[in-house]
């Protein structure tokens, strides 16, 4: 194909409202295509039991939820909210890669009220860089085609970005590059299709051409339609808040009931006239405002759980180290508990645990540190994201099967550190 040469300049400004429509369009496109992505995965990998289309749809559903009631209208602020929700709401390996593309876009738009077409195109380059970083070095990783496709569309749109063409023309060039395998007579791979659907969705959203049920950006809309996954179910609470309320005799049970609409993982402890608060929320301002009437607030700390941070415990942990394992059904969970697991995260192929679910589990006061063991390669990138976020407080042991999972778990020793346990468990897998 002949290379296009552009020399046109434009004064287009992309606003937060434009970004909202693009994200809504991408979610809408995945609503249309997620089952086709699942079917394509079955054709490519008949023995693999994951559902990347569903994982991508639910990851995107988590990403759009912060836009339903936010008052922030800056493109940088909205992009950051979307990325934070996508990182914690990411399901499956494909969902993690998509969340990192959104994270990179947010990085490129950081601090911007609006963006030029060229700035937005360059932000997508950040997205590719972040997505590349989450993949292991081996060339045959199942999610590598997704990153390869992202690089290909960025390359296809390179001259349009450099010429600062309108964003729709940049997306046209990117979509055209994404369709090259089809033009060559080859069916798109799963990763290629995910990237192309994302771009087509952004394109349709920007034009206002929603070709499937779209999420209404009005408070109270649940976004469900004809049994499709409801994005409300994937809403995340990314901010961890801890503080003390002094000079209060409030009943902790009543306070919890009062806060539960805006928070989750609520832990309250009354100490004389002080109330110790530890919770997760998507609306820290609303929570703090509700607590102002209880007494004076002190020692307020807030962490964005989508970014690397140190866990804050509301109470002294009960254990030094705990073992968390992932089970796909109740029978599997019972077997893991019998083998020595302290915590179980439930999640089958249709409903795998999100990054946020596992981060929340590690935010409990059960232990100072955790060893997490998956059940197959389907969650390898999800677990690596949890490790990136929580650092040395969490060690990861990846396995190829349930049998390997049980073998690893039986090597756990509560008297050893998380790092020593992870090494011991990996050695058992090597020796078996």
N, C-alpha and C positions, 0 to 999 in steps of 0.2 A: 504494500500500500504506500502510495506517495506521501511523503511527509508534508504536512500543512505548515505554512509560514504565516504568522500573524504579526501585524504591526498596529493593531487598533488599540486605542486607549478609551477608557470609560470612567465616568464618575460615580458608578453604582455604589451604594452603601447597603450592606446586608445588616438588618436589624435583628433584635431579639425575636420579634414576631415572625420574621422570615425563618429563623432557626427553629422556632416552635413548629412551624408548618413542615419543615424538612423532616424533623424527628417524627412528627405524627404520620407523615407520609411513609417513612421507613417502617414504622410499626404496622401501618395499614397494609403495606406490601407483604410483610411477613405473615399477616393474617391470611392473605390469599395464598401464599406459597409454602407455608411451613410443612404441610402434608406432602407436597411434591418433593421438598427437600428430604423428608424422611424416607420416601419411596426411593429416591435416588441413592441415599445411603445404603439401603437394603441391597440395591443392585450392585453397588461398588464393593460392599463388604458384607456378604451374606451371613457371616458368622458373628458380626458385631451387633450388639443388642441396644446400642444407644439410639437416641432420637434427636439428632442435631437440629432439625427444623423446630421441634417443640422447645428445645433448649434456647435457641435463638429468639423465638417468639416471646418466651417468658423473660429472657434477659432484656429484650427491648421493651416489654411491658413494664418491668421495674424501672427502666430508664425514663419512660414518659410520665410516670406517676407524679414526680415532683413538679411537673408543669401544670397540674390541674388547678392549683390554688396559690401559686407563687406570685408575689407582687414585684419581683425583680424582672426588669425588662431589658437588661443589658445582655448582649450576646455572650460576653465572657462569663457572667454570672450564671446564665441559663446553661451554658455548655458545661460548667463545673458541676452544677446540680445533676445534670443528666449523667455525667461520667461517674460521679460518686455513687448514684443509685445503681448504675449498670455494673460497677465493680462489685458491689455487695450483692446485687441481685443476679449475678452471673451464674448460669447453670450449665454444666457440661463443659467440655473442652472448647467447643465452638463458641459458647457464650462468653468464655473468658477472653478469647481472641477479640471478639466484637467489643467487649467492654474496654479493652486496651486501645482499640482504634478510637473509641469515643473519648478515652482519657487523653490520648495524644492530641485530638482535636481541641479539647478543653485547654490543654497546655498551650497550644498555639494561639488561642483566643483569650488567654488570661489577661484580665484587667482591661479589656476592650469594651467600650459601650456599643460600638458598631464595628463592622469590618469591611474592608474592600474585598472585591472578588479575589484578588491576588492573595490577600492575607488569609482568606478562608482556604484557598487552594493549598497554601503552604502549611496551614494547620493540619490538613489531611496527611501531609508528609510526616508530621509528628506522629499521627495515628499509626502509620505504617511502622515507624521506628519503635514505638511502644509495643505494638503487636509482635514484632520480631523478637523482642527481648524476652517474652514469656515462653517462647518455644525452646525446647532442648536443642542441642547442637546436631543431633542425628538428622540426616537428610530425609528420612522416610517417615517422620512424624505425621500422623493423619491430618493435623490441622495446618501443615505447611502450605498446601495448595491455596488456602485462604489468604495467607500472607503474600504468597507469590502473585495471586490474582490482584491483591491490593496494590502491589508494586507495579503491576502491568497497567492498571487503569491510571495510576498516578503518572506513569511514564507517558501514556497516551494523551493525558491532558496537560503535559508539561508546557508545551508552547502556548496553549490557551491561558494557562496561569501566568506565564512570563509576560504575555501581552496584556494582562489585566482585562480580559474579556468579561462580559457579564457572566454571572454565576451559572445561569442556565446553559450558556454555551460551553462553559468549562465542564458541566455535568454531561452535556451531549457528547463531548470529546471523550470523557471518561467511560460513559456507557458504550460508546462505539468500540473503545479498546476492550471493554469487558466482553463484548460479543464476538471478538475475533475467533475464538475456538469454534463457535457455531458457524461462522462464515467459512471456516476451513473444513467444515463437515464433521466436526467432532462434538459429541455431547459434552456439555459442561460438567466438570466435577463438582462435588458438593461444595467445596470451599469457594470455587469460582462462582457458583450460582448464588451463594449467600452474599458475596460482595456485590454482584450485579444487581440482585434484588434490593440490597441496601441503597445503592446509587439510584436505581429506578424509583424507589420509594421517595428518596429525597427530592428527586426531580419532579415527581407527581405532586408531592406535598407543596413544593415551592410554587407550582403552577395552580394549585388548588384543585387538581384533578385526582380526588381520592377514588380509587377503583375498587375499594372494599370497605367494610365497616371500619370507621375510624374512631379513635378515642375523642370524646368531647371534652374540651378543656373548660368545663364548668364544674363547680363544686357539686358533689352528690352523684355525678355520673359514674356508673360502675363499669362502663366499657364492655360489658358482656354482650354476646350475640350468638344465639343458636347453639349454645353449649360450648362455644370457644373459650379458651382460658381467659379468665378475668384478670386484668392487670392489677386490680385492687388486691388480689390475693398475693401478689408479688411485691407489694409496696415494702420498702425497707426503711428502717430507722437508723440513719447513719451516724448520728451524733451521740456520743456517750457523755452524759452529764453526771457529775458528782458535786454535791454541796451540802452545807449544814444550814438548817433554819434554827436560829436561836430565839429563845423567849416564846416558845409555842407549847401549847397543850393539845394540839390537834391530834385526833385519833388517826393513826397510820392507815387503818382500813378505809376510813372515809377519804383520806387524801389519795390513796391508790385508786379508789373508785372515781374520784374527781379528775385524775390525770390520765386514766387509761385510754381515753379517746385520742390523746396526743402522744402517748408513750407506750413502750413495751419493756419487758425485762425489768420491771419496777421492783426495787428492793428498798424498803424503808425500815429504819430502826430508831425507836424512841429511846433517848438517854436523858432522863429527867426532863428538863425544859428544852432539849435540843432534838431535832429530827434529822437523822442522817439519810440522805437521798442519793440513790444510784439508779439511773434509768437510761434507756435508749429512746431517741426521738428523731423525727424529721423536722420538728418545729421547736428548736430550743428556746426561741423568744417567747412562744406561747406558754411553754412549761414554766419558765422563770416568772412570767407575768402572773400566772395562776398561783404561784407560791409566794409572791410578794406580800399577800395579805395574811400569810401564816405567821410571819415574824421577820427578823432581819436575816438576810442571806449572807453567808460567809464561805470562804474557801471554795469558790466556784471554779470548777475545772471542766473543760470541754475538749473532747478529742473527736476528730473525724475518723471513724473506724475504717474508712476506705483507704486511708493513708497509713504508712508505717507509724506505729505508736506503741507506747507502753501501757499495758493493761492496768487499770485501777480497781482494786478490790474494795468492796464495801465492808467486808468482814475478813477476819483472819482465815486463810484457806484451811480446809479440813485435811488436805493431803499435800505432800511435796510434789508429786507427779501423778497424773492420771492418764489412763489409756482410753482414747475415744476411737471407736470403730464404726464403719458405715455398713448398714444392713439394708437389703432390698425387700425383706418382708419379715413378719413376726417370727417365723421358724428360724430364719437366718439370725435374727437378733438374739434369740434364746441360745443358739449355739455359740455365738460370740461371747455372751455373758458367761456361759459355762466355761469358756476357754480363758476367761480372765479380763474381759473388757469392763471398764468402770462406767463408761458412757456409750450410748448408742445413738447415732444420727440415722434416722430412717430416710430412705430414698431409693425407690426402684428406678427402672429405666424411663418410666413415664413421668416421674416426679423426683429427680435427683436433688440432693441438698444443694442449696446455693452457697456461694462463698460467705454471705452474711450469716447463714444458719450456723456454719462452723465457727465463724468469728464470735458469734454470740455465745456458743457453747463454751469457748475458751474464756469468755468474759464472766462466766459463773465463778462463784467463790469456792468451788470444789477443790481446786488445786492451784499451786503456784505456776506449774508448767504442764504441758500436755504432749503426748505422743499420739498422732493421728494416723490411722491405717485405713486405706481405701479398700475396695473389694475387687477392682479391676482397673485397666488403663482408662476407663471412661471418665474418671475424676482426677487424673494426674495433674492437669493444669489448674483445676479448682483448688486442690490441696497446695500446690505451689504458690497460688495467690494468697492463701491463708498464711503460709510461711512468710511471704514477702511483707504482709501487713503486720504480723505479730512477732516476727524476728525470732530471737532465741527463746522466747517463751513457748514456742511450738516446734516440734520435730516431726518430720513426715516420713512415713515408710510406704513406698509404692509397691504394689503387688500386681501379679498378672491374673490371679484367679482367687476364688473363695478359699480353695485349699491352701494356697500360699498365705492368704490372710490369717487363717487359723494357725498355721505354722508359726507365723511371725508373732501373733498375739501370745502364744504359749511361751514365748521367750521373754515376756515382760516381767520385770522385777521391780516392785514398788520401792525397794531400798536404793535403787540406782537413779541417777539423774536422767532427765529426758534425753539428752544427747547420748549418754552411755547406753540407755535402753534402745534407742534407735539403731545404734551401731550393732548391738547384740542381736537385735531382731533381723537386721539385714544379713548378718553373718549366718544366722540360722537358715535363711533362704538360700544363701550360697552353698551351705554345707549339705542341704537336704538331698 
